[in-house]
Amino acid sequence: MSDDYKNNYSKENEQPDKKEDGFVKGVSKEAKDVVDHTVDTSGKIIKSITGEGGLIGKTIDSSGNIVKKASDKGSDVIGKTVYNSSKAFKSIKDKTFNRKK
């Protein structure tokens, strides 16, 4: 294996500035990204057929923004729920198992 291949391969697999999320939060973010990309791609396809500035194009943009915001809100709710559940579980665990004798 060449050094160039190794360097390129390792750079592609790195994800800088991305902190490690739990399973549920990670899946939620991935699902949100899929929804966003699907909305963007379908909007581009429809606008390429019907034209950029017409009524259909503007309707596609508006409906796409609504779907994206709903997806974003759902992802935020899941993230907050996971955080609060984790915090509550840790608190209960600490109170239960770390009692002073």
ABEGO torsion letter per residue (X at the ends): XBAAAAAAAAAAABBBGBBBBBAAAAAAAAAAAAAAAAAAAAAAAAAAAAEAABAAAAAAAAAAAAAAAAAAAAAAAAAAAAAAAAAAAAAAAAAAAABBX
